[in-house]
Amino acid sequence: MNLNIVCIPGDGIGPEIVAEARKVLDQVALKYGHNISYKDILMGGASIDACGEPLTDDAIATAKAADAVLMGSI
């Protein structure tokens, strides 16, 4: 099975949480023969700093097109 997962690390402790969650997902995928493709998008303060708004329309479209969204703390 091929999975497309969008990750929203956010800010604060979110990036650390998402990094560890990805390690768990990678091990599950390895055990069951799945392939996971990750794409990071910005939200919250990180998005405000980079794009001037907390969540862009492009980020929303990317998340909606994914099989799942893994969101860290904002």
mmCIF file of the N, C-alpha and C atoms, coordinates in Angstrom:
data_MODEL
# 
_entry.id   MODEL 
# 
loop_
_atom_site.group_PDB 
_atom_site.id 
_atom_site.type_symbol 
_atom_site.label_atom_id 
_atom_site.label_alt_id 
_atom_site.label_comp_id 
_atom_site.label_asym_id 
_atom_site.label_entity_id 
_atom_site.label_seq_id 
_atom_site.pdbx_PDB_ins_code 
_atom_site.Cartn_x 
_atom_site.Cartn_y 
_atom_site.Cartn_z 
_atom_site.occupancy 
_atom_site.B_iso_or_equiv 
_atom_site.pdbx_formal_charge 
_atom_site.auth_seq_id 
_atom_site.auth_comp_id 
_atom_site.auth_asym_id 
_atom_site.auth_atom_id 
_atom_site.pdbx_PDB_model_num 
ATOM 1   N N  . MET A 1 1  ? 0.836  -1.167 0.000  1.00 0.00 ? 1  MET A N  1 
ATOM 2   C CA . MET A 1 1  ? 0.000  0.000  0.000  1.00 0.00 ? 1  MET A CA 1 
ATOM 3   C C  . MET A 1 1  ? 0.890  1.242  0.000  1.00 0.00 ? 1  MET A C  1 
ATOM 4   N N  . ASN A 1 2  ? 0.562  2.195  -0.830 1.00 0.00 ? 2  ASN A N  1 
ATOM 5   C CA . ASN A 1 2  ? 1.267  3.471  -0.874 1.00 0.00 ? 2  ASN A CA 1 
ATOM 6   C C  . ASN A 1 2  ? 0.422  4.518  -0.174 1.00 0.00 ? 2  ASN A C  1 
ATOM 7   N N  . LEU A 1 3  ? 1.022  5.216  0.760  1.00 0.00 ? 3  LEU A N  1 
ATOM 8   C CA . LEU A 1 3  ? 0.318  6.238  1.530  1.00 0.00 ? 3  LEU A CA 1 
ATOM 9   C C  . LEU A 1 3  ? 0.983  7.589  1.344  1.00 0.00 ? 3  LEU A C  1 
ATOM 10  N N  . ASN A 1 4  ? 0.175  8.605  1.150  1.00 0.00 ? 4  ASN A N  1 
ATOM 11  C CA . ASN A 1 4  ? 0.662  9.983  1.081  1.00 0.00 ? 4  ASN A CA 1 
ATOM 12  C C  . ASN A 1 4  ? 0.200  10.688 2.346  1.00 0.00 ? 4  ASN A C  1 
ATOM 13  N N  . ILE A 1 5  ? 1.159  11.065 3.183  1.00 0.00 ? 5  ILE A N  1 
ATOM 14  C CA . ILE A 1 5  ? 0.841  11.701 4.453  1.00 0.00 ? 5  ILE A CA 1 
ATOM 15  C C  . ILE A 1 5  ? 1.412  13.106 4.477  1.00 0.00 ? 5  ILE A C  1 
ATOM 16  N N  . VAL A 1 6  ? 0.555  14.063 4.766  1.00 0.00 ? 6  VAL A N  1 
ATOM 17  C CA . VAL A 1 6  ? 0.992  15.445 4.941  1.00 0.00 ? 6  VAL A CA 1 
ATOM 18  C C  . VAL A 1 6  ? 1.308  15.645 6.418  1.00 0.00 ? 6  VAL A C  1 
ATOM 19  N N  . CYS A 1 7  ? 2.463  16.210 6.696  1.00 0.00 ? 7  CYS A N  1 
ATOM 20  C CA . CYS A 1 7  ? 2.876  16.493 8.068  1.00 0.00 ? 7  CYS A CA 1 
ATOM 21  C C  . CYS A 1 7  ? 2.832  17.997 8.304  1.00 0.00 ? 7  CYS A C  1 
ATOM 22  N N  . ILE A 1 8  ? 2.242  18.371 9.416  1.00 0.00 ? 8  ILE A N  1 
ATOM 23  C CA . ILE A 1 8  ? 2.217  19.765 9.830  1.00 0.00 ? 8  ILE A CA 1 
ATOM 24  C C  . ILE A 1 8  ? 2.958  19.844 11.158 1.00 0.00 ? 8  ILE A C  1 
ATOM 25  N N  . PRO A 1 9  ? 4.279  20.060 11.101 1.00 0.00 ? 9  PRO A N  1 
ATOM 26  C CA . PRO A 1 9  ? 5.048  20.095 12.338 1.00 0.00 ? 9  PRO A CA 1 
ATOM 27  C C  . PRO A 1 9  ? 4.649  21.246 13.265 1.00 0.00 ? 9  PRO A C  1 
ATOM 28  N N  . GLY A 1 10 ? 4.176  22.347 12.687 1.00 0.00 ? 10 GLY A N  1 
ATOM 29  C CA . GLY A 1 10 ? 3.798  23.490 13.504 1.00 0.00 ? 10 GLY A CA 1 
ATOM 30  C C  . GLY A 1 10 ? 5.008  24.151 14.127 1.00 0.00 ? 10 GLY A C  1 
ATOM 31  N N  . ASP A 1 11 ? 4.827  24.636 15.346 1.00 0.00 ? 11 ASP A N  1 
ATOM 32  C CA . ASP A 1 11 ? 5.923  25.263 16.051 1.00 0.00 ? 11 ASP A CA 1 
ATOM 33  C C  . ASP A 1 11 ? 5.882  24.796 17.502 1.00 0.00 ? 11 ASP A C  1 
ATOM 34  N N  . GLY A 1 12 ? 6.671  25.355 18.346 1.00 0.00 ? 12 GLY A N  1 
ATOM 35  C CA . GLY A 1 12 ? 6.742  24.867 19.718 1.00 0.00 ? 12 GLY A CA 1 
ATOM 36  C C  . GLY A 1 12 ? 7.343  23.470 19.731 1.00 0.00 ? 12 GLY A C  1 
ATOM 37  N N  . ILE A 1 13 ? 6.667  22.527 20.396 1.00 0.00 ? 13 ILE A N  1 
ATOM 38  C CA . ILE A 1 13 ? 7.178  21.156 20.464 1.00 0.00 ? 13 ILE A CA 1 
ATOM 39  C C  . ILE A 1 13 ? 6.709  20.304 19.300 1.00 0.00 ? 13 ILE A C  1 
ATOM 40  N N  . GLY A 1 14 ? 5.890  20.859 18.431 1.00 0.00 ? 14 GLY A N  1 
ATOM 41  C CA . GLY A 1 14 ? 5.333  20.117 17.303 1.00 0.00 ? 14 GLY A CA 1 
ATOM 42  C C  . GLY A 1 14 ? 6.350  19.433 16.414 1.00 0.00 ? 14 GLY A C  1 
ATOM 43  N N  . PRO A 1 15 ? 7.433  20.109 16.005 1.00 0.00 ? 15 PRO A N  1 
ATOM 44  C CA . PRO A 1 15 ? 8.400  19.441 15.129 1.00 0.00 ? 15 PRO A CA 1 
ATOM 45  C C  . PRO A 1 15 ? 9.007  18.175 15.752 1.00 0.00 ? 15 PRO A C  1 
ATOM 46  N N  . GLU A 1 16 ? 9.271  18.220 17.045 1.00 0.00 ? 16 GLU A N  1 
ATOM 47  C CA . GLU A 1 16 ? 9.831  17.035 17.714 1.00 0.00 ? 16 GLU A CA 1 
ATOM 48  C C  . GLU A 1 16 ? 8.813  15.900 17.767 1.00 0.00 ? 16 GLU A C  1 
ATOM 49  N N  . ILE A 1 17 ? 7.563  16.243 18.028 1.00 0.00 ? 17 ILE A N  1 
ATOM 50  C CA . ILE A 1 17 ? 6.505  15.230 18.090 1.00 0.00 ? 17 ILE A CA 1 
ATOM 51  C C  . ILE A 1 17 ? 6.313  14.574 16.728 1.00 0.00 ? 17 ILE A C  1 
ATOM 52  N N  . VAL A 1 18 ? 6.235  15.377 15.680 1.00 0.00 ? 18 VAL A N  1 
ATOM 53  C CA . VAL A 1 18 ? 6.028  14.846 14.336 1.00 0.00 ? 18 VAL A CA 1 
ATOM 54  C C  . VAL A 1 18 ? 7.213  13.985 13.903 1.00 0.00 ? 18 VAL A C  1 
ATOM 55  N N  . ALA A 1 19 ? 8.419  14.393 14.223 1.00 0.00 ? 19 ALA A N  1 
ATOM 56  C CA . ALA A 1 19 ? 9.608  13.602 13.860 1.00 0.00 ? 19 ALA A CA 1 
ATOM 57  C C  . ALA A 1 19 ? 9.555  12.212 14.499 1.00 0.00 ? 19 ALA A C  1 
ATOM 58  N N  . GLU A 1 20 ? 9.174  12.134 15.759 1.00 0.00 ? 20 GLU A N  1 
ATOM 59  C CA . GLU A 1 20 ? 9.092  10.838 16.436 1.00 0.00 ? 20 GLU A CA 1 
ATOM 60  C C  . GLU A 1 20 ? 7.921  10.011 15.909 1.00 0.00 ? 20 GLU A C  1 
ATOM 61  N N  . ALA A 1 21 ? 6.804  10.649 15.627 1.00 0.00 ? 21 ALA A N  1 
ATOM 62  C CA . ALA A 1 21 ? 5.648  9.932  15.075 1.00 0.00 ? 21 ALA A CA 1 
ATOM 63  C C  . ALA A 1 21 ? 5.983  9.343  13.712 1.00 0.00 ? 21 ALA A C  1 
ATOM 64  N N  . ARG A 1 22 ? 6.758  10.076 12.912 1.00 0.00 ? 22 ARG A N  1 
ATOM 65  C CA . ARG A 1 22 ? 7.164  9.557  11.605 1.00 0.00 ? 22 ARG A CA 1 
ATOM 66  C C  . ARG A 1 22 ? 8.038  8.319  11.755 1.00 0.00 ? 22 ARG A C  1 
ATOM 67  N N  . LYS A 1 23 ? 8.890  8.299  12.755 1.00 0.00 ? 23 LYS A N  1 
ATOM 68  C CA . LYS A 1 23 ? 9.715  7.106  12.997 1.00 0.00 ? 23 LYS A CA 1 
ATOM 69  C C  . LYS A 1 23 ? 8.835  5.894  13.293 1.00 0.00 ? 23 LYS A C  1 
ATOM 70  N N  . VAL A 1 24 ? 7.787  6.098  14.086 1.00 0.00 ? 24 VAL A N  1 
ATOM 71  C CA . VAL A 1 24 ? 6.864  5.001  14.405 1.00 0.00 ? 24 VAL A CA 1 
ATOM 72  C C  . VAL A 1 24 ? 6.138  4.542  13.144 1.00 0.00 ? 24 VAL A C  1 
ATOM 73  N N  . LEU A 1 25 ? 5.623  5.490  12.365 1.00 0.00 ? 25 LEU A N  1 
ATOM 74  C CA . LEU A 1 25 ? 4.931  5.135  11.129 1.00 0.00 ? 25 LEU A CA 1 
ATOM 75  C C  . LEU A 1 25 ? 5.849  4.396  10.159 1.00 0.00 ? 25 LEU A C  1 
ATOM 76  N N  . ASP A 1 26 ? 7.108  4.817  10.075 1.00 0.00 ? 26 ASP A N  1 
ATOM 77  C CA . ASP A 1 26 ? 8.065  4.140  9.195  1.00 0.00 ? 26 ASP A CA 1 
ATOM 78  C C  . ASP A 1 26 ? 8.278  2.693  9.607  1.00 0.00 ? 26 ASP A C  1 
ATOM 79  N N  . GLN A 1 27 ? 8.327  2.422  10.903 1.00 0.00 ? 27 GLN A N  1 
ATOM 80  C CA . GLN A 1 27 ? 8.509  1.056  11.374 1.00 0.00 ? 27 GLN A CA 1 
ATOM 81  C C  . GLN A 1 27 ? 7.275  0.200  11.104 1.00 0.00 ? 27 GLN A C  1 
ATOM 82  N N  . VAL A 1 28 ? 6.097  0.776  11.277 1.00 0.00 ? 28 VAL A N  1 
ATOM 83  C CA . VAL A 1 28 ? 4.858  0.052  10.967 1.00 0.00 ? 28 VAL A CA 1 
ATOM 84  C C  . VAL A 1 28 ? 4.806  -0.260 9.471  1.00 0.00 ? 28 VAL A C  1 
ATOM 85  N N  . ALA A 1 29 ? 5.146  0.718  8.649  1.00 0.00 ? 29 ALA A N  1 
ATOM 86  C CA . ALA A 1 29 ? 5.145  0.514  7.197  1.00 0.00 ? 29 ALA A CA 1 
ATOM 87  C C  . ALA A 1 29 ? 6.139  -0.568 6.803  1.00 0.00 ? 29 ALA A C  1 
ATOM 88  N N  . LEU A 1 30 ? 7.301  -0.565 7.418  1.00 0.00 ? 30 LEU A N  1 
ATOM 89  C CA . LEU A 1 30 ? 8.321  -1.570 7.129  1.00 0.00 ? 30 LEU A CA 1 
ATOM 90  C C  . LEU A 1 30 ? 7.807  -2.972 7.478  1.00 0.00 ? 30 LEU A C  1 
ATOM 91  N N  . LYS A 1 31 ? 7.186  -3.103 8.636  1.00 0.00 ? 31 LYS A N  1 
ATOM 92  C CA . LYS A 1 31 ? 6.683  -4.403 9.079  1.00 0.00 ? 31 LYS A CA 1 
ATOM 93  C C  . LYS A 1 31 ? 5.593  -4.954 8.160  1.00 0.00 ? 31 LYS A C  1 
ATOM 94  N N  . TYR A 1 32 ? 4.717  -4.071 7.667  1.00 0.00 ? 32 TYR A N  1 
ATOM 95  C CA . TYR A 1 32 ? 3.578  -4.523 6.882  1.00 0.00 ? 32 TYR A CA 1 
ATOM 96  C C  . TYR A 1 32 ? 3.722  -4.293 5.380  1.00 0.00 ? 32 TYR A C  1 
ATOM 97  N N  . GLY A 1 33 ? 4.892  -3.859 4.939  1.00 0.00 ? 33 GLY A N  1 
ATOM 98  C CA . GLY A 1 33 ? 5.157  -3.727 3.517  1.00 0.00 ? 33 GLY A CA 1 
ATOM 99  C C  . GLY A 1 33 ? 4.508  -2.528 2.839  1.00 0.00 ? 33 GLY A C  1 
ATOM 100 N N  . HIS A 1 34 ? 4.280  -1.473 3.586  1.00 0.00 ? 34 HIS A N  1 
ATOM 101 C CA . HIS A 1 34 ? 3.688  -0.256 3.024  1.00 0.00 ? 34 HIS A CA 1 
ATOM 102 C C  . HIS A 1 34 ? 4.792  0.734  2.650  1.00 0.00 ? 34 HIS A C  1 
ATOM 103 N N  . ASN A 1 35 ? 4.464  1.657  1.775  1.00 0.00 ? 35 ASN A N  1 
ATOM 104 C CA . ASN A 1 35 ? 5.364  2.754  1.419  1.00 0.00 ? 35 ASN A CA 1 
ATOM 105 C C  . ASN A 1 35 ? 4.684  4.055  1.798  1.00 0.00 ? 35 ASN A C  1 
ATOM 106 N N  . ILE A 1 36 ? 5.412  4.916  2.509  1.00 0.00 ? 36 ILE A N  1 
ATOM 107 C CA . ILE A 1 36 ? 4.854  6.191  2.929  1.00 0.00 ? 36 ILE A CA 1 
ATOM 108 C C  . ILE A 1 36 ? 5.651  7.321  2.295  1.00 0.00 ? 36 ILE A C  1 
ATOM 109 N N  . SER A 1 37 ? 4.935  8.246  1.676  1.00 0.00 ? 37 SER A N  1 
ATOM 110 C CA . SER A 1 37 ? 5.523  9.481  1.167  1.00 0.00 ? 37 SER A CA 1 
ATOM 111 C C  . SER A 1 37 ? 5.036  10.608 2.071  1.00 0.00 ? 37 SER A C  1 
ATOM 112 N N  . TYR A 1 38 ? 5.972  11.396 2.588  1.00 0.00 ? 38 TYR A N  1 
ATOM 113 C CA . TYR A 1 38 ? 5.628  12.505 3.470  1.00 0.00 ? 38 TYR A CA 1 
ATOM 114 C C  . TYR A 1 38 ? 5.822  13.832 2.748  1.00 0.00 ? 38 TYR A C  1 
ATOM 115 N N  . LYS A 1 39 ? 4.959  14.776 3.062  1.00 0.00 ? 39 LYS A N  1 
ATOM 116 C CA . LYS A 1 39 ? 5.123  16.146 2.581  1.00 0.00 ? 39 LYS A CA 1 
ATOM 117 C C  . LYS A 1 39 ? 4.821  17.053 3.762  1.00 0.00 ? 39 LYS A C  1 
ATOM 118 N N  . ASP A 1 40 ? 5.732  17.981 4.054  1.00 0.00 ? 40 ASP A N  1 
ATOM 119 C CA . ASP A 1 40 ? 5.541  18.925 5.144  1.00 0.00 ? 40 ASP A CA 1 
ATOM 120 C C  . ASP A 1 40 ? 4.883  20.196 4.629  1.00 0.00 ? 40 ASP A C  1 
ATOM 121 N N  . ILE A 1 41 ? 3.929  20.695 5.403  1.00 0.00 ? 41 ILE A N  1 
ATOM 122 C CA . ILE A 1 41 ? 3.340  22.000 5.111  1.00 0.00 ? 41 ILE A CA 1 
ATOM 123 C C  . ILE A 1 41 ? 3.411  22.845 6.381  1.00 0.00 ? 41 ILE A C  1 
ATOM 124 N N  . LEU A 1 42 ? 3.273  24.136 6.215  1.00 0.00 ? 42 LEU A N  1 
ATOM 125 C CA . LEU A 1 42 ? 3.366  25.062 7.336  1.00 0.00 ? 42 LEU A CA 1 
ATOM 126 C C  . LEU A 1 42 ? 1.991  25.428 7.867  1.00 0.00 ? 42 LEU A C  1 
ATOM 127 N N  . MET A 1 43 ? 1.956  25.684 9.191  1.00 0.00 ? 43 MET A N  1 
ATOM 128 C CA . MET A 1 43 ? 0.731  26.148 9.842  1.00 0.00 ? 43 MET A CA 1 
ATOM 129 C C  . MET A 1 43 ? 1.136  26.890 11.104 1.00 0.00 ? 43 MET A C  1 
ATOM 130 N N  . GLY A 1 44 ? 0.333  27.828 11.506 1.00 0.00 ? 44 GLY A N  1 
ATOM 131 C CA . GLY A 1 44 ? 0.603  28.559 12.741 1.00 0.00 ? 44 GLY A CA 1 
ATOM 132 C C  . GLY A 1 44 ? 1.689  29.596 12.565 1.00 0.00 ? 44 GLY A C  1 
ATOM 133 N N  . GLY A 1 45 ? 2.479  29.782 13.616 1.00 0.00 ? 45 GLY A N  1 
ATOM 134 C CA . GLY A 1 45 ? 3.525  30.794 13.598 1.00 0.00 ? 45 GLY A CA 1 
ATOM 135 C C  . GLY A 1 45 ? 4.544  30.585 12.497 1.00 0.00 ? 45 GLY A C  1 
ATOM 136 N N  . ALA A 1 46 ? 4.871  29.338 12.204 1.00 0.00 ? 46 ALA A N  1 
ATOM 137 C CA . ALA A 1 46 ? 5.831  29.053 11.130 1.00 0.00 ? 46 ALA A CA 1 
ATOM 138 C C  . ALA A 1 46 ? 5.297  29.536 9.785  1.00 0.00 ? 46 ALA A C  1 
ATOM 139 N N  . SER A 1 47 ? 4.009  29.360 9.567  1.00 0.00 ? 47 SER A N  1 
ATOM 140 C CA . SER A 1 47 ? 3.397  29.819 8.326  1.00 0.00 ? 47 SER A CA 1 
ATOM 141 C C  . SER A 1 47 ? 3.282  31.342 8.293  1.00 0.00 ? 47 SER A C  1 
ATOM 142 N N  . ILE A 1 48 ? 2.962  31.946 9.434  1.00 0.00 ? 48 ILE A N  1 
ATOM 143 C CA . ILE A 1 48 ? 2.895  33.411 9.494  1.00 0.00 ? 48 ILE A CA 1 
ATOM 144 C C  . ILE A 1 48 ? 4.256  34.011 9.152  1.00 0.00 ? 48 ILE A C  1 
ATOM 145 N N  . ASP A 1 49 ? 5.326  33.449 9.710  1.00 0.00 ? 49 ASP A N  1 
ATOM 146 C CA . ASP A 1 49 ? 6.672  33.949 9.429  1.00 0.00 ? 49 ASP A CA 1 
ATOM 147 C C  . ASP A 1 49 ? 7.037  33.812 7.955  1.00 0.00 ? 49 ASP A C  1 
ATOM 148 N N  . ALA A 1 50 ? 6.671  32.690 7.349  1.00 0.00 ? 50 ALA A N  1 
ATOM 149 C CA . ALA A 1 50 ? 7.077  32.416 5.962  1.00 0.00 ? 50 ALA A CA 1 
ATOM 150 C C  . ALA A 1 50 ? 6.116  33.008 4.923  1.00 0.00 ? 50 ALA A C  1 
ATOM 151 N N  . CYS A 1 51 ? 4.812  33.015 5.238  1.00 0.00 ? 51 CYS A N  1 
ATOM 152 C CA . CYS A 1 51 ? 3.811  33.374 4.222  1.00 0.00 ? 51 CYS A CA 1 
ATOM 153 C C  . CYS A 1 51 ? 2.907  34.543 4.603  1.00 0.00 ? 51 CYS A C  1 
ATOM 154 N N  . GLY A 1 52 ? 2.983  34.972 5.853  1.00 0.00 ? 52 GLY A N  1 
ATOM 155 C CA . GLY A 1 52 ? 2.161  36.086 6.287  1.00 0.00 ? 52 GLY A CA 1 
ATOM 156 C C  . GLY A 1 52 ? 0.762  35.717 6.730  1.00 0.00 ? 52 GLY A C  1 
ATOM 157 N N  . GLU A 1 53 ? 0.429  34.435 6.744  1.00 0.00 ? 53 GLU A N  1 
ATOM 158 C CA . GLU A 1 53 ? -0.880 33.989 7.217  1.00 0.00 ? 53 GLU A CA 1 
ATOM 159 C C  . GLU A 1 53 ? -0.738 32.625 7.883  1.00 0.00 ? 53 GLU A C  1 
ATOM 160 N N  . PRO A 1 54 ? -1.635 32.299 8.836  1.00 0.00 ? 54 PRO A N  1 
ATOM 161 C CA . PRO A 1 54 ? -1.466 31.066 9.608  1.00 0.00 ? 54 PRO A CA 1 
ATOM 162 C C  . PRO A 1 54 ? -1.691 29.770 8.842  1.00 0.00 ? 54 PRO A C  1 
ATOM 163 N N  . LEU A 1 55 ? -2.449 29.827 7.769  1.00 0.00 ? 55 LEU A N  1 
ATOM 164 C CA . LEU A 1 55 ? -2.689 28.627 6.959  1.00 0.00 ? 55 LEU A CA 1 
ATOM 165 C C  . LEU A 1 55 ? -3.070 29.079 5.553  1.00 0.00 ? 55 LEU A C  1 
ATOM 166 N N  . THR A 1 56 ? -2.250 28.732 4.595  1.00 0.00 ? 56 THR A N  1 
ATOM 167 C CA . THR A 1 56 ? -2.486 29.176 3.217  1.00 0.00 ? 56 THR A CA 1 
ATOM 168 C C  . THR A 1 56 ? -3.473 28.252 2.505  1.00 0.00 ? 56 THR A C  1 
ATOM 169 N N  . ASP A 1 57 ? -4.058 28.761 1.439  1.00 0.00 ? 57 ASP A N  1 
ATOM 170 C CA . ASP A 1 57 ? -4.961 27.946 0.626  1.00 0.00 ? 57 ASP A CA 1 
ATOM 171 C C  . ASP A 1 57 ? -4.226 26.766 0.004  1.00 0.00 ? 57 ASP A C  1 
ATOM 172 N N  . ASP A 1 58 ? -2.975 26.969 -0.384 1.00 0.00 ? 58 ASP A N  1 
ATOM 173 C CA . ASP A 1 58 ? -2.175 25.868 -0.940 1.00 0.00 ? 58 ASP A CA 1 
ATOM 174 C C  . ASP A 1 58 ? -1.964 24.768 0.093  1.00 0.00 ? 58 ASP A C  1 
ATOM 175 N N  . ALA A 1 59 ? -1.708 25.160 1.332  1.00 0.00 ? 59 ALA A N  1 
ATOM 176 C CA . ALA A 1 59 ? -1.514 24.169 2.399  1.00 0.00 ? 59 ALA A CA 1 
ATOM 177 C C  . ALA A 1 59 ? -2.789 23.370 2.627  1.00 0.00 ? 59 ALA A C  1 
ATOM 178 N N  . ILE A 1 60 ? -3.918 24.050 2.609  1.00 0.00 ? 60 ILE A N  1 
ATOM 179 C CA . ILE A 1 60 ? -5.203 23.364 2.791  1.00 0.00 ? 60 ILE A CA 1 
ATOM 180 C C  . ILE A 1 60 ? -5.450 22.384 1.648  1.00 0.00 ? 60 ILE A C  1 
ATOM 181 N N  . ALA A 1 61 ? -5.193 22.813 0.423  1.00 0.00 ? 61 ALA A N  1 
ATOM 182 C CA . ALA A 1 61 ? -5.395 21.930 -0.737 1.00 0.00 ? 61 ALA A CA 1 
ATOM 183 C C  . ALA A 1 61 ? -4.476 20.713 -0.666 1.00 0.00 ? 61 ALA A C  1 
ATOM 184 N N  . THR A 1 62 ? -3.239 20.927 -0.259 1.00 0.00 ? 62 THR A N  1 
ATOM 185 C CA . THR A 1 62 ? -2.292 19.821 -0.125 1.00 0.00 ? 62 THR A CA 1 
ATOM 186 C C  . THR A 1 62 ? -2.773 18.833 0.923  1.00 0.00 ? 62 THR A C  1 
ATOM 187 N N  . ALA A 1 63 ? -3.241 19.325 2.050  1.00 0.00 ? 63 ALA A N  1 
ATOM 188 C CA . ALA A 1 63 ? -3.739 18.449 3.111  1.00 0.00 ? 63 ALA A CA 1 
ATOM 189 C C  . ALA A 1 63 ? -4.972 17.669 2.664  1.00 0.00 ? 63 ALA A C  1 
ATOM 190 N N  . LYS A 1 64 ? -5.875 18.323 1.950  1.00 0.00 ? 64 LYS A N  1 
ATOM 191 C CA . LYS A 1 64 ? -7.092 17.647 1.484  1.00 0.00 ? 64 LYS A CA 1 
ATOM 192 C C  . LYS A 1 64 ? -6.788 16.555 0.471  1.00 0.00 ? 64 LYS A C  1 
ATOM 193 N N  . ALA A 1 65 ? -5.706 16.702 -0.286 1.00 0.00 ? 65 ALA A N  1 
ATOM 194 C CA . ALA A 1 65 ? -5.350 15.720 -1.304 1.00 0.00 ? 65 ALA A CA 1 
ATOM 195 C C  . ALA A 1 65 ? -4.620 14.510 -0.724 1.00 0.00 ? 65 ALA A C  1 
ATOM 196 N N  . ALA A 1 66 ? -4.190 14.594 0.512  1.00 0.00 ? 66 ALA A N  1 
ATOM 197 C CA . ALA A 1 66 ? -3.413 13.510 1.134  1.00 0.00 ? 66 ALA A CA 1 
ATOM 198 C C  . ALA A 1 66 ? -4.328 12.393 1.632  1.00 0.00 ? 66 ALA A C  1 
ATOM 199 N N  . ASP A 1 67 ? -3.707 11.239 1.894  1.00 0.00 ? 67 ASP A N  1 
ATOM 200 C CA . ASP A 1 67 ? -4.440 10.132 2.504  1.00 0.00 ? 67 ASP A CA 1 
ATOM 201 C C  . ASP A 1 67 ? -4.672 10.378 3.987  1.00 0.00 ? 67 ASP A C  1 
ATOM 202 N N  . ALA A 1 68 ? -3.742 11.099 4.609  1.00 0.00 ? 68 ALA A N  1 
ATOM 203 C CA . ALA A 1 68 ? -3.836 11.400 6.037  1.00 0.00 ? 68 ALA A CA 1 
ATOM 204 C C  . ALA A 1 68 ? -3.023 12.645 6.338  1.00 0.00 ? 68 ALA A C  1 
ATOM 205 N N  . VAL A 1 69 ? -3.325 13.260 7.487  1.00 0.00 ? 69 VAL A N  1 
ATOM 206 C CA . VAL A 1 69 ? -2.597 14.432 7.942  1.00 0.00 ? 69 VAL A CA 1 
ATOM 207 C C  . VAL A 1 69 ? -2.099 14.141 9.359  1.00 0.00 ? 69 VAL A C  1 
ATOM 208 N N  . LEU A 1 70 ? -0.801 14.361 9.571  1.00 0.00 ? 70 LEU A N  1 
ATOM 209 C CA . LEU A 1 70 ? -0.189 14.203 10.890 1.00 0.00 ? 70 LEU A CA 1 
ATOM 210 C C  . LEU A 1 70 ? 0.168  15.600 11.380 1.00 0.00 ? 70 LEU A C  1 
ATOM 211 N N  . MET A 1 71 ? -0.532 16.058 12.421 1.00 0.00 ? 71 MET A N  1 
ATOM 212 C CA . MET A 1 71 ? -0.334 17.420 12.888 1.00 0.00 ? 71 MET A CA 1 
ATOM 213 C C  . MET A 1 71 ? 0.288  17.435 14.265 1.00 0.00 ? 71 MET A C  1 
ATOM 214 N N  . GLY A 1 72 ? 1.359  18.211 14.396 1.00 0.00 ? 72 GLY A N  1 
ATOM 215 C CA . GLY A 1 72 ? 1.987  18.432 15.692 1.00 0.00 ? 72 GLY A CA 1 
ATOM 216 C C  . GLY A 1 72 ? 1.327  19.597 16.389 1.00 0.00 ? 72 GLY A C  1 
ATOM 217 N N  . SER A 1 73 ? 1.875  19.956 17.494 1.00 0.00 ? 73 SER A N  1 
ATOM 218 C CA . SER A 1 73 ? 1.333  21.059 18.280 1.00 0.00 ? 73 SER A CA 1 
ATOM 219 C C  . SER A 1 73 ? 1.592  22.399 17.592 1.00 0.00 ? 73 SER A C  1 
ATOM 220 N N  . ILE A 1 74 ? 0.655  23.298 17.684 1.00 0.00 ? 74 ILE A N  1 
ATOM 221 C CA . ILE A 1 74 ? 0.790  24.628 17.080 1.00 0.00 ? 74 ILE A CA 1 
ATOM 222 C C  . ILE A 1 74 ? 1.001  25.623 18.207 1.00 0.00 ? 74 ILE A C  1 
# 
